[in-house]
Amino acid sequence: MGGTLIKFLVLVLVLFFVLNSIHYEVEGGESISEEEDMEIERQLKILNKTPIKTFHSEFGDVIDCIDIYKQPALDHPALKNHKILLRPDNPPTRHTTEKTSSIIDEPKTSGIRPDGIECPKGTVPIRRTTKEDLIRAKSLTKARNGSNASNYYGEHGAILKLDNGYQQFYGINADISTYQPTVYEDEFSTAHMWVVGNAKDEQLNNIQVGLAVHPTLFGDHRLRMFTYWTADGSYKTGCYNFLCHGYVQIHQYFGPGSKPSRISTYDGGHYVNRFFIYQDRKQKVWWLVFTGDTHVGYWPNSIFSGSLSKGFANGLYWGGITKAGSHVGINPAMGSGHYPDGVYGHSGFFHWVQYVNGFNQIIDLKDTPMDAFVDCQWYNITNLGYTSNGNAIYFGGPGGRCPTLSNPAAKMKMQS
């Protein structure tokens, strides 16, 4: 009798510990607790609004056409009474010599793959968020703030920074090459740019935009457009694309998560996507503009703190970041997978690298000095200065086993 009771009590204890450690697992081995699962279900109900129309893309994405006035961004506490802006009020003027068709080695504009998606007027396309998306998002490292890419495990970068300590910037521009490096499940490789603003307690604000192959974020290995924002160094605020409230979408055909229509190849066809972020000082928002004059969406100043909330940035960054796989510990290729050697078409590149000054003019960098940050021997970045394609930055590398650095900022060096 006593032995039976002991066995029963042991069984009860085993069941207790099992039930209190229930985890749900998704593709890729990421697991969550029952409590986390309930929280994710709650977030899904908030993020996924009732669609007016739904599309299924050839790549497996479910795109919902959401009433522009009911999109997730408006659930942000600072945007409760926000009036949607459909066009800019005070865009900057170009104070540069733009490219012409006579340039022999001019890359072609890639555009965004339409996937047959044309949301009805008054709605915006938003990729439907799945439970797997949110579970994968939990494993994402914090956004890279400034040059300290390797403060996060396995991440390494090749970055050029414009930050002289006193100048205020009101926008950033570049044509970004559309290379699609090979990465594995928990790796990523980006080519992007970002504006950085200071806030109290040294919590950086930033807005990031560009291109990435990022299976953890998107669930596939294709090159996609991405955005990121944070108001506090990624501690409590901010997210990629539509995974939280804040970024306001206005374009009815494409947005974050869309794919370039053409991919660049080494020493072959070269294509670019132009990205432009600028501050509209009358509307007090940061606009996201895609190739040409296509205004895709914006971030209101009110969701930020520090200088971005006041309408200016303290620093501008262009470059690439990669993350090593957790099992092999090898960082993937960046850009074309080749080091920049000064030869057009051999590496990843940024053309028409520009910024917006205090007079609301789009300015070429010309010979403006920039800081370079490269913390792994398998990558490099070079500022070519002013070329036939405007100010040009070449970057990238084959990837490999990068060293673990305790103080990556110490690797900063001057490069003009």
N, C-alpha and C positions, 0 to 999 in steps of 0.2 A: 504493500500500500504506500509506504514511504517513498519507495523507489519510483512508483508511478507518479506521485505528486511532484517529485523533483524533476522528472522528465517533462511533466506538464509545465512547470514553472520555467524550465529552460526554454521550452518551445515558445512560451509567451514572451520571454525576453528576446528571443531571436526575432519573432514576428514584430515586436515593438521597434527594434533597431532597423529592421528591413523597411517597415512602413514609414519610419521617420527619415529614411534616406532614399526614398523613391526618386529616381531621376529619369528624365525622358531624354532619349538620344536621337539626334538627327544625323543626316548624311554628313560624313566628315568626322564623326566621333564626338562632337560637342554635346555635352549633357547639361541638363538643368534640373533643378529640384521642382517638386510639386508647387511650392510657393512661387517660384520664379515663373513656372508655367502659367499660373493664374494671372500673374502680373502681365505677362506677355499677351495673354488673351484680352486683358483689359486695354492694353495699348493698341492692339489690332482694331478693336472696336472704335477707338478714338481716331486712329490714323486713316482707316479705310472708310471713306465716306460713301454714301449711296450714289452709284454712278448713273449718269444720264445715258451713257452708251459704253460698251466694253469691246475692246479689240484683243485678239490673240495673235501675237507676232510669230513669225516663222522661227524665232529663236526661243520660243517658250514663254516670253513675257506676257503677262496679263496687264493691259493698259486700260485704266478706267478714265472716262471723260467725266470730270467732276465740275459741278457748278462753280465758276470762278469765285463766287462770293461765299462758298461753303467749303473751300479747300482747307486742309489741315493747318496751314500757316496761321490762320486767323484764330486758332485756339491758344496761341501764345498770349500770356497775360498782358503783355504790352500792346497787343494788337486787337483788343476787344472791340474798340470803336474805330478801327482802321478803315479808311476808305480806299478801295483798290485803285491803283494808278495804272492806266492803260498805255501811257506814253510819257516820255520825259518832258520836263518843262524847261530845263536849262542845260542841254548837252554841251560838252566842250567842243571847241573848234580846233581844227588841225593846223598846226604851225610847223608843218614838215613838208619835205619833198616826197610825195608818194611814189610807189613803184609804177613802172610803165610796161606795156606789152613788149617793148623792145629788149627787155632783159633776157639774155639767152638762158641762164640757169634759174629762172624764176619757177618756184614750185607751183603746182596747180592747187586750187581750193578743193578740198575734199567734200565739204558739205556734210549733212547728216542723213543717214539712211532713213527714209520715210516709213518703211514697213507698212505702207498703205494706211497709216493712221491719220485721219483727218477728223478731229473732234468737232462737234457742232459749235457754232458761234456761241459765245457765252460760257464755254466750258474749257477746261485745260486738261492735258494728258498727264496722268500720274500713274507711275508703275505701281501696281498693287503690292502692298507689303504683305509678306507671308510670315508665318511663325518661324520658318527657317531663316528668313532674312534677319529677324530680330535676335534669334539665337546666335547667328553668325556675327551680328553687330556687337554682341556682348564681348566677343573675343578680339574685336579690333583694338589695336593700341590707340592711345590718345593721339590726336592730330599733332603733326609736327609743327611746333611753334618756332619760327625763325630758323636759325642754323643748327639747333641742337637736335638733329634728326636721330642720332644714335643714343639719345637718352632713353629710348625705348628699345626693348630687347630685339636684337636682330635687324634693326633698321639702320641703313646707311645711305648717305646722300652725296650728290654733287650739285652744289648750289652757288649762285651768284647773288649777292645782296647789295642793294642800294640803300644805305642807312648811314648818313653822315652825322647824326646826332642832333641836328638843328633844323633840317629842312622838313617841310610838311608836303605830303603828296596827296593828290585827290583822284588818282586813278592809275591803272596799270594795263598795258596792252602787249600782245605778242601773237604772231603766227606760230603755232606749235606743230611740229612734224607728227605724222600719224603712223609711227612704227608700232608694231604689235609684238613685243617680245614674248617668248615662251616662259610661262610661270607654272608652278604646281599649286596644289590646293590651298595651302596656307601661306603662300607667298604673294607679293604684289610688286608691281613696277609702275611708276608714274612719270609723267612729264607734265609739269604744271607750274602755276605762278600764284603768288598770294600777296595780299596787303596785310600789314601787321600794325596794330596800334597798341600803345601802352595803356595800362590801367593801374589802379592802386594795387598795392601789395605785389607788384611785378607780375600780375596775371595778364598775360597777353591776349588781346583780341585779334582774331584774324578771319579773313575770308579767302578761301582757296578755290581755284577752278582749273580744270585741265583735263587730261586724258589719262586713263589707267587701265591696266589689265589687273583685275582684282577679284579673284574667285570668292574670297570671303565676303566681299561686299555685294557682288552681283550674282554669284552662283554659277558663273561660267568663265571662260578663258578668252573672251573677246575684249577688244579695246572699246572703252566707253567713256563718254563725257561724265565728269563728276564735279560735285561742289561740296564744300565743307565750310562750316562757320563755328565759331565759339566766342563767348563773351568773357571767359574766365580761365583761359589756358586749358580748356577741355575738362575741368574738374566736375562741374555740374551742368554746364550748358553746351549746346552745340551738337551737330550731327552731320552725317553725310546725306546729301540729296533731300529726300522727303521723310527721313526716318525720325524727325521730330518737327516741332512747330517753329516757324521763323522765316524761312525762305518763301517768298510769294511768287508763284508761277503765273505768267500772263499769256505766254504764247500757246496757241491751240494745236500745234503740230508736233513739237518736240521740246525736250527739257533734259534735266539731269538723268543719266542712265541711257541716253540715246547713243547710237553707234555711228562713227564716221562711215561715210559711204565708200571711201577708198582708203586702202592701206598702203603706206610707203614701203619700198623695198630697197635693200642695200644696193647702191650704184645702179638703181633702176628708176622706176616711177616715184616721184616725190610729191607728196600732198600735204596740205596743212589745214588746220582749223584755226581761225582767228578767234581769240577770246579778249574781251575788253571789260574791265570793271571800272566804273567811275562814280563819283559822288555828284548827285544833283543837289546843289546847295539850296535850291528853292523848295524842293519836295522833301529834302532830308532823307534820302535813301541812297543805297549803293546799287546801281544798275548792273545787270549782267547782260552783255551784248555779244551775240555770236556773229560769225562772218558777215561782213557788210554792215548793215544797220539794223539787224534783227534783235530787238529787245526781248529777251527770254523771260526775265523776271527780276526780282530785286530783294535786297535785305534792308528793312527800315532801320534807321539809326537807333531807334528806341530799343532794339533788342540787344544792343551792345552797351559796354561801359567804356570809360576812358576816351581816347582820341577818336576811335571809330564812331562813337556816339555823338561826337562833336563834328563829324564830317571830314576828318582827315586821317591819314596814316602816317606813321613814323618811319616805316621801312617797307621796301618792296623786294620780292624774291622771285627768282626764276631758276628752275632746275628739275632734277629728278630724285626720287627716293625709292629704295627697294627694301623689301623685308625678306629675310631668310626663312626657309622652311624649318619648322620646329624639330623635325627628325634628322634631316641631312645637314642643317646648319650652313648651307651655301646660298648666298644671295644670287638672285636671278639677273639676267641681262637687263641693261638700261638703254633706252633709245633703240638704235639699230642693232645693239650688241657689239658695236665697235667703238674704240677710243676715238675722240675727236683728233683729226690730224690736219685740220685746216682745209681739207678737200670737200667741196660741196657734195652731198649725197652719201658720204661715208658714215656719218654719225647722226644721232638725233640733233635737232636744232630748234632754236627760236629765232624767227626773223621779225623785223619791225618791232624791236624791243623799245617801248616808249612809256612815258608816264604823263600824268596831267599835273600841271603846275598851279600855283596860286592864282594865276590869271585865267584859269579855266581853258588852258591851251594844251593840246597834245604835243609833247616835246620829244624829239630824238635825243638819246643819251649822248651821241657823238663821242667825246673823249672823257666822259664822266668816270672817275675812278669807282671801282666796285670791289667789294670783299668777296673772296672765293673760299668756299668750304668744301673740302673733299676728305672724307675720313676712311676711305678704303682704296687700296691700290688697284682695285679692279674697275675703277671709274675715274673719269676726269671731266673737267669743264673748262672751256676757254672763251674769253670775251674777244671776238674778232674786231670789235669796234665798228665803225660805219662802213657798210659795203653796198653793193648794188641792190641788196635786199634790206636796206636800212641797217640799223644796229643788229648784229648777229651774235648769237651765243651757240656754240657747238658743245655737245655733252654726250655722255654715255660710256659704255664699256661692256665687256663680256660677262661680268659677274664672277663670283668665286667665293672662297672662304675669307671673310673679312675679320679683322681683329676686333676683340671686345675692348672698347675704350671707356675709361672711367671719367674722362674729362674731354669730350669731343670738341668743346668750344676752344680748347687750347690749340687745336689743329688749324684754327682760322689763320689765313694768310692774306696779304694784300695782293690783288691782281688788277691791273688796269687794262 
